[in-house]
Amino acid sequence: MSDLPELTPRQKEVFCFIEAKIKEWGYPPTIREIGEHLGIRSTNGVADHLKALKRKGYLTQRGHKSRTLTPTRPESSSNDSPSVSNTVRALIPKSGNTISIPILGRCAAGEPILAEEHAEGSLTVDSFLVGNGKKVFALKIVGSSMIEDGIFDGDYIFVQKRQNAESGDIVVVMIDNEATCKRYFPEKDRIRLQPGNKTMDPIYIHRKDFRDVQIIGAVTGVYRKFPG
């Protein structure tokens, strides 16, 4: 990025962390996550670095939402040019090997709705994105409660089947035969299913009722079709 203004060491750390997380997760980190990783206690301090990166032309952002941060081009000297997130890479074959992922229904990013366990089609993506594709399926997102985690209404999420999760994982959970996508946080006497939308309240489930809740998988990626 020799044609752009030089970054300070701290700005470069912030930028490289954002780029690394987009590559790893398929979406950028929040201000809180950036601050925690780099030891910046003040959210205003992180915001100042982001403003500088946008001013210098390294980042773009939709509104003021952290999950919409996008590098204009990669800072690292990788073989990929230009910079694209995993959401876009789903449309760009890398290995030449594709795999078909079944779409098993819909999943609410808002109020839970029924996820019908039958294929409603499939997504053909590069196997680079999902490995061998074993135990991976897709669900279409309905609702806006995960927008701050980079998951929007109409997106398809890739879900790896499993019945356990780490605190903070984005999961698909069945509640009374309905499916919802949320972040999973086990607490003292309850489970908190946290939306990625500050305007929405979490779902709380008492541990004694946890047998009625089934984690059906962890979200490993997002597929988004852009209007053409």
N, C-alpha and C positions, 0 to 999 in steps of 0.2 A: 504494500500500500504506500509506495514511495511518493505518490502524488497527493497524499493526504497529510495534514499536519502531524507531527510526531507526538506520540503519547508519552505521558509521564509513566514511570514504572508502575505506580498504583493503578492508573487507568488501563495499562496493558494487562495487569493481573485481572482486573474486573472483566475486560473484554475477552480474555482467553478463557476465563471461567464460564462466561455466558456461552461462548462458542463450544466449549467442551460439553456442557450440559445439553445443548441443542443436539449435538451429535449423539450423546448417550441416551437421552430421554425422548428426543423428537420435539421438544418444546423448551423454552428458556426458563431459567430460575426466577423466583420472585425476589424482590428487594430484600426480604428477610433472609432468604437462602443465600443470597450473595453476601450479605453482612455477616452471617454466621460462619460461612466458609473462610472469609478473608479477615475475620476479627474486627469488623467495623461495627461498633455498637449502635451508632446513630443511623436510623433510616434516612435522615436528611443527608448524612455523609455519603451513603450509597447513591442517593438521588442526584447529588452534585456530580459524582463521577459519571453517571448515566447521561446527565445533561451535557457534560463535556464530550462524551463519546458521540452523542447525536450532533452536537455543534460542529465537531471535527469531521463528521461524515462517516463514522464507523458503524453507527447503529441507526435504524429507523424504528418507529414505535407507533402503534395505533392508539390514540388517546393517551392515557397515563397508566395503562395496565401492563404490569411486568411481563406477563405471559405473551405479549405481542412484540417483545423486543426481537429484532432481526438484524444480524450482521449484514452490512452491505456487500462485503467481500471477506474472505477468510484472512485473518492475520497470520495464521500459521502457514508454513511452506509445505502444504500438502499437495497431492496430485489432483485434487478436486478443485476445479474452478469453473463456475463460481460457487459461492457458499449456498448450500441448500439444506433444509432440515429434512428429517426422516419423513415428514409428511409429504414433501415434494419428491423425495427419493423413491417413494412407492410408485411413482409414474416413470422413473428413469431406470431401466435395466442396467445393472452394474456387472453382474457375473454372467449374464446371458442365460441363467437358469431361473425359470419362473415356477411358481407354485400357486395352486388354487386354494384359497381359504374360504370355507363355507360361511355364509351369512345365516345365522340361526335365529334372527328376529330383531327385536328392538329393545333398547335399554334406556331407562329414564335417567336424564341428568336433571332431575327436578323431582317430582313425585314419582314413586315407583309405578311401573306399568308392566303388564304381562310380557315376558320374553318367551315367544313360542319356540319350542325345541324342534323345529324342522327347518331345513334349508330353504331360504328365500332367494337363492342365487349364490354367487360366489364373487370374490375379488381375486384377480390374478396379479400377483406382485412378484418382485424379484426375491428369490430365496435368501438373499443377503439380509433382508429385513426381518425375517422370521425364522432363520435357521432351516431346519428340516421340516418345519411346519407341524410337527407332531403335537397333538393336544392344543392346537391353536385354532380359534374360530373368530369370527367377526360379528359384531352387533352394531346396529345403527343407533346413534344417539338421538334422543328426543328431549329437548329442553335446554336450559341455559345455566344450570347450577354448577357446571365445571369449567366455565369460560376462563377463569383465572388460572386454570391448570392447562390451558391451551386446547380444551376439548369443547367444540361448538355444536350447536343444533345441526343435525344433518351429517355430521362426521361419522365415520366408521371407526370403531376401536378394535384393535387386535387383542384378544384375551387368551392367555395361557391357562389351561385348566389346572387348578390346584385348590386344595381346601384349607390352606393356611396362608398367612400373610404377616409381614413385618409391620410394625407401627409406622404409619405414614404412607404405606403403599396405596396406590389407586387400585381399587378392586371392583368387581361386579359381585353384588351380594343379592341372594334371594331372600325375600321377606314375605312369608305367606304366599308363596308361588308367584311373587312379583320380583322383578329385577331392577336394581338401581346401581348406578356408578358413583362411587364416593371414595374419599380417602378414609382409611381404616385406622382407628386409634383405640386400642384397648386401654381402659382406665380402671380404677379400683373396683367398682362394683357394676360397671357398665361398659358397653361398647359404644364408641362415638363414630358415627359415619358423617364425615365433614364435607360439605359442598365446597367447591372452589368458586364461591360467589358470596361476597360480603353481605348481600341483601337477603340471603337465605339462611335459615336456621339448620343446625345439624339434626340428624336423627339419632336418638339415644335408645339403646336396647340394654336392659338389665342382663347381667351375666346369667342369672337363673333361667332366662328365656333364650339364651344363646343357642340352645339346641334347635330352636325354630328358625335360626338364621343360618344360611349356608353360603360360605364363600365359594363361588363357582370358578373364580379365576382372577389373576392379576393382569392389569392392563399393561401391555408391552409396547404399544404403538398406536398411532392415529393415521387414518387415511382420509384425505380430504380432496374432493374434486373441485377444481377451480373453474369458474365460468370461462368458456372459451369463445 
